[in-house]
């Protein structure tokens, strides 16, 4: 099909885009609230509990994003096969993805559970002993959820590759309901503190993984996981998935390792800085939700366009979706800006911690409105086209040079405290934006298809 014919018959209508993005917004909101619920609800046990959960959540988010990135690699491969109308290979890619991710999640979960205390003591050596003991307990329990969150991410990625985001939204609703209900019983009712936050997180993720896996057995799906008797390890297909997934996973992992190193720096600044940073990170993630959903949709849309050979459509959809992501980010940030004092009332913070958190969030909402999507949503289009090495190198270098390097410089040399960490983050964003926009406009992504 020629590009002119493709322009008359777009691969994604406006209605189809709405059906894809709408549930993803809900799903991303629920994904964020599972951590937010723990932070808000465990705050009733005091700032030590909040600090402990926040230290471990930095690691849990690293693992979650590793699994999400690897799953996205499989989804991109499956999407390109679907765009090419090659259903057999799309199904093979889905089976290999589920197998690899579940095994990896199991290995990492057992390892983290076994060395949780020693690892946290090494990483956060300057943290208070009571914070470390609570963090170790929370880490041991939540690390057991890694194989289930890995399988869940593989399953939802397979659904999204087919343009179906409603199922993953429904599974997320159920998983989060289990988590929040369990928090209410164990934290408020039985006064179990951080353990009361950890157990429902584990149970909720188990429920989500089982539900998604069961739904993937539906024989009416284009890509299902019904008959495992025919399964065998396919090294060539795994290599194809890993060709996208590994750079994507390394990029996300290095990004979050950098955040953990920055968190280690924050842990030396005292309980006020730790709690303020944790709450600010939680609240600041809310306006990002639509842009994150658009980024996930962009992976599927651009992936199918590239698989079908419709590169001009891929470019047009990228620009259209970026306009949507930027508009929603601006509206939400500007709406949240005057509401900062009200938002902070949910976290039971001391006056000093509340003042620090308020300043961080006020500056964030003003600076993130126009910048965040171009730093984090746009590179999804490049990844979906197979241009994963470039995004990995840019993200890794910018993270280590600007976010980590300048965090230590601004905190230790210039004495800016917790604010220096956030200023370094904004500098990292600026560098990423310049390089990602240049790459997209250059068109170098157009010859990077992985199938």
Secondary structure, DSSP 4 states (H G I P E B T S, - for coil): --HHHHHHS-SS-HHHHHHHHHHHHHHHHHHHHHHHHHHHHHGGG-HHHHHHHHHHHHHHHHHHHHHHHHHHHHHHHHHHHHHTT-HHHHHHHHHHHHHHHHHHHHHHHHHHHHTHHHHHHHHTTTS-HHHHHHHHHHHHHHHTTHHHHHHHHHHHHHHHHTT--HHHHHHHHHHHHHHHHHHIIIIIIS--HHHHHHHHHHHHHHHHHHHHHHHTT-TTSSS----GGG----HHHHHHHHHHHHHHHHHHHHHHHHHHHHHHHHHTT-HHHHHHHHHHHHHHTGGGHHHHHHHHHHHHHHHHHHHTT-HHHHHHHHHHHHHHHHHHHHHHHHHHHTTHHHHHGGGT--HHHHHHHHHHHHHHHHHHTTTHHHHHTHHHHHHHTT-HHHHHHHHHHHIIIIIIHHHHIIIIIS--THHHHHHHHHHHHHHHHHHHHHHHHHTGGGG----
